[in-house]
Amino acid sequence: MSRLNGKVALITGVGSGIGLAAARLFCQEGAIVFGVDVNADAGEALAAELHSKNHVFYFYRADLSTAIACATAVAECSNRFDRIDVLYNNVGISAVKPFLETDESVVNQILAVNFMSVFHLCQQVIPLMQQQGSGTIINTASELAIVAQPFYSAYCASKGAVLSFTRALALEYAQANIRINALCPGPIDTPMLQREFETETDAANARNLGVATMPIGRFGQPEEIAQVALFLASEAPALLHGASVVVDGAKTIF
């Protein structure tokens, strides 16, 4: 039996990186996946790929930085599939800037995507899960919600907010049979990470320095995070509520 057989999973940020890997894996494990991303070309390409393999996948284009976009996405998923069993809040953006050069517009955009989309989507989905009598929510925080890094002040703030929010929500809805956990990836070899390296004068050297911080000698792969998300979305971790699941190749204890 596939681990997500027949479950409806709403996954954000499916256009690339971890979200793309998760959409593929969840489909392979029998889920009906409603994928959301701002990049229409990437989303449609993923839909074509998954449909060719007879998976049930629906792509919905949205910029989740606004409350109305989050509400509309949830309504579209719920109307189409009648339920939402898994919400995987994966979408995220970053900015590499010295603190004194980080203006309010940058902070607002990062908070809107990284934290407020999580807040709004949870607020829309939890009533549906209460009606169903069950549900699972995975909120993507980061290793940088636990440790810190220079030039990432806005990003650290957004991910710290996700982590604390997840813990509060997990306590509030534990008796409603809704499991809510935070997934905290370390450096993962995604397009976003590469863009961060490209803010440096020598991107290749920045990448090498990044690898040097990894005890395992390499960056993580999106598929490795997707496997942990699959575990969190499955029925296996029934006792896991409000956890911070750090998947970072031991970087935060290095």
C-alpha positions as CSV (number, residue, x, y, z in Angstrom):
1,M,0.0,0.0,0.0
2,S,1.3,3.4,-1.0
3,R,1.9,5.7,2.0
4,L,-0.4,8.5,0.8
5,N,-2.9,6.4,-1.1
6,G,-5.9,8.6,-2.0
7,K,-4.9,11.5,0.2
8,V,-5.3,15.0,-1.1
9,A,-2.1,17.1,-0.6
10,L,-1.8,20.8,-1.2
11,I,1.9,21.6,-1.8
12,T,3.2,25.1,-2.3
13,G,6.3,26.1,-4.3
14,V,6.2,23.1,-6.7
15,G,8.0,24.9,-9.5
16,S,11.5,23.9,-8.5
17,G,13.7,22.5,-5.7
18,I,12.1,20.8,-2.7
19,G,8.5,21.4,-3.8
20,L,9.1,19.9,-7.2
21,A,10.7,16.8,-5.6
22,A,7.9,16.5,-3.1
23,A,5.1,16.8,-5.7
24,R,6.8,13.9,-7.7
25,L,7.3,11.7,-4.6
26,F,3.8,12.3,-3.1
27,C,2.2,11.4,-6.5
28,Q,4.4,8.2,-6.6
29,E,3.1,7.4,-3.1
30,G,-0.5,7.6,-4.3
31,A,-1.5,11.1,-3.3
32,I,-3.7,13.5,-5.3
33,V,-1.5,16.5,-5.4
34,F,-2.7,20.1,-5.8
35,G,0.5,22.0,-6.6
36,V,0.8,25.8,-6.3
37,D,3.5,28.0,-7.7
38,V,3.9,31.5,-9.1
39,N,5.9,30.1,-12.1
40,A,3.3,29.0,-14.6
41,D,5.7,27.5,-17.1
42,A,7.4,25.3,-14.5
43,G,4.0,24.3,-13.0
44,E,2.6,23.3,-16.4
45,A,5.7,21.4,-17.3
46,L,5.4,19.4,-14.0
47,A,1.7,18.8,-14.7
48,A,2.5,17.4,-18.1
49,E,5.2,15.1,-16.7
50,L,3.1,13.7,-13.9
51,H,0.0,13.3,-16.1
52,S,2.2,11.3,-18.5
53,K,2.8,8.8,-15.6
54,N,-1.0,8.7,-14.9
55,H,-0.6,10.6,-11.6
56,V,-3.4,12.8,-10.3
57,F,-1.9,16.3,-10.2
58,Y,-3.5,19.7,-10.6
59,F,-1.4,22.9,-11.0
60,Y,-2.7,26.2,-9.8
61,R,-0.8,29.4,-10.4
62,A,-0.7,31.8,-7.5
63,D,1.4,34.4,-5.8
64,L,0.8,33.4,-2.2
65,S,2.1,36.6,-0.7
66,T,-1.5,37.9,-0.2
67,A,-4.3,36.6,2.0
68,I,-6.8,36.5,-0.9
69,A,-4.5,34.4,-3.0
70,C,-4.1,31.9,-0.2
71,A,-7.8,31.7,0.4
72,T,-8.5,31.3,-3.3
73,A,-6.0,28.5,-3.7
74,V,-7.5,26.5,-0.7
75,A,-11.0,27.0,-2.1
76,E,-10.0,25.8,-5.5
77,C,-8.4,22.7,-4.0
78,S,-11.3,22.0,-1.7
79,N,-13.9,22.5,-4.4
80,R,-12.0,20.3,-6.9
81,F,-11.2,17.4,-4.5
82,D,-13.7,17.8,-1.6
83,R,-11.0,17.6,1.1
84,I,-7.4,18.5,2.0
85,D,-5.6,15.8,4.0
86,V,-2.1,17.3,3.8
87,L,-0.9,20.9,3.7
88,Y,2.8,21.2,2.9
89,N,3.8,24.9,3.2
90,N,7.0,24.8,1.3
91,V,7.2,28.0,-0.7
92,G,9.9,30.4,0.3
93,I,12.2,33.2,-0.9
94,S,15.5,34.6,0.5
95,A,17.5,37.8,0.4
96,V,21.3,38.0,1.1
97,K,21.9,41.6,2.4
98,P,23.7,43.3,5.2
99,F,21.3,44.3,7.9
100,L,21.7,48.1,7.4
101,E,20.9,47.6,3.7
102,T,17.8,45.6,4.4
103,D,14.9,48.0,3.8
104,E,11.3,47.5,4.9
105,S,10.1,46.4,1.4
106,V,12.6,43.5,1.5
107,V,11.5,42.4,5.0
108,N,7.8,42.7,4.1
109,Q,8.2,40.6,1.0
110,I,10.1,37.9,2.8
111,L,7.6,37.8,5.6
112,A,4.7,37.8,3.2
113,V,5.9,34.7,1.4
114,N,7.8,32.8,4.1
115,F,5.5,33.4,7.1
116,M,2.2,35.0,6.2
117,S,1.5,32.5,3.4
118,V,1.9,29.8,6.1
119,F,-0.4,31.7,8.5
120,H,-3.1,32.3,5.9
121,L,-3.0,28.8,4.4
122,C,-3.2,27.2,7.8
123,Q,-6.1,29.5,8.7
124,Q,-8.0,28.4,5.6
125,V,-7.2,24.7,5.8
126,I,-7.6,23.9,9.5
127,P,-11.4,24.4,9.5
128,L,-11.6,21.9,6.7
129,M,-9.4,19.4,8.6
130,Q,-11.6,19.9,11.7
131,Q,-14.7,19.0,9.6
132,Q,-12.9,15.9,8.3
133,G,-11.7,14.9,11.7
134,S,-8.0,14.7,10.7
135,G,-5.2,16.3,8.8
136,T,-1.5,16.9,8.6
137,I,0.3,20.2,8.2
138,I,4.0,20.5,7.4
139,N,5.5,24.0,7.7
140,T,8.9,24.6,6.2
141,A,11.1,26.5,8.6
142,S,14.9,26.2,8.3
143,E,18.1,25.5,10.1
144,L,18.3,29.3,10.2
145,A,15.2,29.2,12.5
146,I,17.5,27.5,15.1
147,V,21.0,28.9,14.3
148,A,21.9,32.2,12.6
149,Q,23.9,33.5,9.7
150,P,25.2,37.0,8.8
151,F,23.4,38.8,6.0
152,Y,20.2,36.7,6.4
153,S,18.5,38.8,9.1
154,A,15.1,39.0,7.4
155,Y,15.2,35.4,6.3
156,C,16.1,34.2,9.8
157,A,13.3,36.3,11.3
158,S,10.7,34.8,8.9
159,K,11.8,31.2,9.5
160,G,11.9,31.8,13.3
161,A,8.3,33.0,13.1
162,V,7.3,29.8,11.2
163,L,8.9,27.6,13.9
164,S,7.2,29.4,16.8
165,F,3.9,29.6,15.0
166,T,4.0,25.8,14.2
167,R,4.6,25.0,17.9
168,A,1.7,27.2,19.0
169,L,-0.7,25.7,16.4
170,A,0.4,22.1,17.2
171,L,-0.7,22.6,20.8
172,E,-4.0,24.3,19.9
173,Y,-5.1,21.6,17.5
174,A,-3.5,18.4,18.9
175,Q,-6.9,17.2,20.3
176,A,-8.5,17.8,16.9
177,N,-6.4,15.0,15.4
178,I,-4.4,17.5,13.3
179,R,-0.7,16.9,13.3
180,I,1.4,20.1,12.7
181,N,5.2,20.0,12.5
182,A,8.0,22.1,11.2
183,L,10.6,20.8,8.7
184,C,13.9,22.5,9.0
185,P,16.2,21.8,6.1
186,G,19.9,22.8,6.0
187,P,21.6,23.9,2.8
188,I,19.8,22.1,0.0
189,D,21.1,22.2,-3.6
190,T,18.3,24.1,-5.1
191,P,18.0,27.1,-7.6
192,M,17.4,29.4,-4.6
193,L,20.7,28.3,-2.9
194,Q,22.5,28.9,-6.2
195,R,21.0,32.4,-6.5
196,E,22.4,33.1,-3.1
197,F,25.9,32.1,-4.1
198,E,25.6,34.3,-7.2
199,T,25.2,37.4,-5.0
200,E,28.9,36.9,-4.2
201,T,31.8,38.1,-6.5
202,D,33.0,34.5,-6.9
203,A,30.0,32.2,-6.9
204,A,32.1,29.0,-7.2
205,N,34.2,30.0,-4.2
206,A,31.1,30.8,-2.2
207,R,29.7,27.4,-3.0
208,N,32.9,25.7,-1.9
209,L,32.9,27.6,1.3
210,G,29.3,26.5,1.9
211,V,30.2,22.9,1.3
212,A,33.0,23.2,3.8
213,T,30.4,23.9,6.5
214,M,28.7,20.6,5.9
215,P,30.0,17.7,8.0
216,I,28.8,15.2,5.4
217,G,30.9,17.0,2.7
218,R,28.0,18.0,0.4
219,F,24.8,19.8,0.2
220,G,21.5,18.0,0.7
221,Q,19.4,17.1,-2.3
222,P,15.7,18.2,-2.7
223,E,14.7,14.5,-2.9
224,E,16.1,13.9,0.6
225,I,13.9,16.6,2.1
226,A,10.9,15.3,0.2
227,Q,11.4,11.9,1.8
228,V,11.2,13.4,5.2
229,A,8.1,15.4,4.2
230,L,6.6,12.1,3.0
231,F,7.2,10.6,6.4
232,L,5.6,13.6,8.2
233,A,2.6,13.4,5.8
234,S,2.1,9.7,6.3
235,E,0.3,7.9,9.1
236,A,3.6,6.7,10.6
237,P,4.5,9.5,13.0
238,A,1.3,9.6,14.9
239,L,2.9,10.9,18.1
240,L,4.8,13.7,16.3
241,H,3.2,17.0,17.1
242,G,4.9,20.4,17.2
243,A,8.3,18.9,16.3
244,S,11.2,20.7,14.7
245,V,12.6,18.1,12.3
246,V,16.1,19.3,11.4
247,V,17.5,17.7,8.2
248,D,20.8,19.3,7.7
249,G,23.6,16.7,7.5
250,A,24.6,17.6,11.0
251,K,25.4,21.2,10.1
252,T,23.8,22.9,13.1
253,I,25.8,20.8,15.5
254,F,29.1,21.2,13.6
